[in-house]
Amino acid sequence: PVHTATLDLPALNWALTRAVGAIRETVDKAGRQVSNVGGWQSHSNLFDYVEHLRGPAPKLSSALKTLSDLVHGFALETLLRLQQSSSGGGMNGGKADAFEVRVPAVWANINLHGHRNTRHTHPNCFLSGVYYVDTGMGAPDDTLADRLSSNRSTYSTSNSSSSPVGGRLLFHDPRDGAKSHPFAKPSVALQPAPGLMVLFPSWLPHSVEPHAGHFPRLTV
């Protein structure tokens, strides 16, 4: 039940990197700790900062708004696909107006080497997802301050998909006893890649392996 899309939007990813850096430097320095072991996680109102950044950094505000639109669009597309596959065309003929997509919580994650997320689910939601802004494989002259600084005007990244970046997204079998069953696969791994957007049922247990790269990895 996992749905993916790959977006080739390097300019958006760069703007999102600067936007999250600006948020972390100003209004959400402490972040929060939920399932994250190490790293920094913003509070769950990330898209609310569109207005906060609109005046001092309109391009960064626009990047958050663009991501919000992409998330809504992909969620709607996924819901329609699920509806059509389960009901032979779906209620209301599978029309977009059959759904009202709401995104009640959005946050950013910055993981450094060795940081991870423990197994968890997301209650009170139908779908959950992640967007990979940067997998953490950067140019040798990049530093954490460089890559997240809202003042930097250039950005270099290799994000090489052939390099072992670690930090795979693991989906766990929620059934009791799945680990001990000889024919069951207790987890399925998804390799991160820049521009990858993933949606999955919120009840599906998942975790994130330790980040193996030596540069910050940014996800939303």
N, C-alpha and C positions, 0 to 999 in steps of 0.2 A: 504493500500500500504506500510505497514511497514514490514521489513524483519529483522529477528534476528538470531544470532548464539551465543552459549555459549562455550567459550574456557577455558579449564581447564589447565591454564598455570601459576601457582603461581610463578615460578622462573622468568618468563618474567615480570610479574606484579611487582615483587620486583625490578628487574633491571630497569624497566621503572620509578618506584618511585624514585630511585636514580638518574636516568638520568635527569628527570625533576627537581629534587632538585638541581643538579649540574648546569643546565641551569639557574635556577632562582637565584642561588647564584653568578653566574659569568657574563653572557652575557645579561641577560634579567631581571634585578632586578625590574625595575619599572612595567614591563608588560604593559597592556593596559586595557581600559574599553570600552566595546561595549554594549552587552546586560546584562553583569554581574553586579549585585548589590552587592558589596562587593567581597571579595575573590581576587584571582590573576589569570589573564589570560595572557598566553604568546602571543607574536606576532605570526602571521599566517605562519611562516616559520619553524615550529618545526623540520621537517625532514631534513632541511638544516644543523642542528647541528650534523648530523651523522659524518661529517668530523671534526667538531670542537672537538668532544669528542674522535675521533679515536686514537689520540696520547696519551693524559693523561688518558683516561678511555675507552679502547677498548671494554670491555664487555658492557658498557653502550651504546656506539655507535652501537654495534651489536644488542642491544635490540630495539633501534629505527628503525634499518634496518629491523628487524624481523617484527615489527608492520607494517611498510610500506608495506612489502610483503603480510602480512595477509589482510590489507585493500584492496590492489589491487586485491587479489584473491577473497575476498568476494564480492567486487563490480562487478567483472567480472561474477562471479557465479550468482549474482542477476540480472544483465542485461540479461544474457542468459535465465534465468528462465522467466523473463518478456517478452522477445522476443518470446519464445516458447509458452507461454500461450496466447499471443495475436495474433499469426499468425499460429498456428497449426504446429509448427516445426521451424518457423522463417526463415528469409532470410539467405542465405548461409548455410541452414541446421542447424542453431543454433551453428555455430562453434565459437570457442574462438577468432579466428582472425578477426571476423566481427566487433570487437570493439577495440578501443584504449583507455584504462583507464588512465585518467590524474587526479592527485590530486593536484589542484592548491593552496590549503590552508589547513594547519593543525595547530592546537594550543592545548595547555594543559590548563586545568582549575583546580584550587585548591580552594575548597569552605570550609569555616569553618562554625560553627553553625550559622544558620540564613541567610546565603548567598544564593542568588538565581539568576535566569536569567529571564528577562522579555520576553514577547511574541515577536517573530521575525521570519524571514525567511532568506534564504541564496540565494541571486540573482546570476545570471551568472553561475549556476551549475545545473546539472541534479539530482544528488543524494547528500545527506548529511548524516552524521552519527556520532555516538559517541561510544567510547570504555570505559568501566568502569574498571579502574585499581584498585581502592580501594573505597569502599562505605563509609568509614569513621567510621567503627565500629572496633576499635583496642583494643589491650590489655591494661589493666589499667596503666601500667608503660610507655606507649608510650607518647611522647610529640611531638609537631609539629616539633621541631628541630630534634628529633630522627627519625621520620618517613620520613623526607625529606632530611636528611643529606647524602651527597654523600660519606662521610667517614665511615658511619656505616657499619659494616660487617654482622650484623644479623638483622632479621626482624620478628616481631611477629604480627599477625593479626587474629582476629576472623572472621571479615566480616560476621557475623551471618545473614543469610537471614531471621531468625525469629524475629530479632530485628527491631523496627520501626526506620529506618534510614532516612525516609523522602526523600526530594530531588527527588520526582518522575518526570519523563519526561512526560509533558502534550502535547498531540497533539490536536490542536484546529480545529474545523470545519470552513473552510474558507468562507463558504457561508454567505452572508448578511442575517441577521435576524435569524440565526440558534439558538441563545440564547433564542429567544422568541417563537420559534416553539414548540408546546406541545409534538411532537413526536421526536424531534431532541435531540441528545446528544451533547452538545457544546464542550466537550473535552473528550479524552480518556487518561488514565494514564498508564504509564509503570513503574513498580517498578525496581529500579537499583539493580544489583547484580554483584559481581566481575567476570570479564571475559565475561560479556555480550557485544556483538557487535550489533549495531542497524544501519540499513540503511533505509532512507525514502526519499520521493521526496523533493527537496529543496524548492518547493513552499508551502509546508505544514507548516502552522504556528505552532510554538511550544514554550514552555517555561519550566522552571525548578522550582519546588516548593522549598521553603526554606529548607536548609539542617538541619535535626533534630539531627544529631549526634554531638558528642563533640570532634571528631577527624577529621583531614583533609580528605576531599573526593577528589579523583583525577580522572579526566576523560581526554580523548583525543578526 
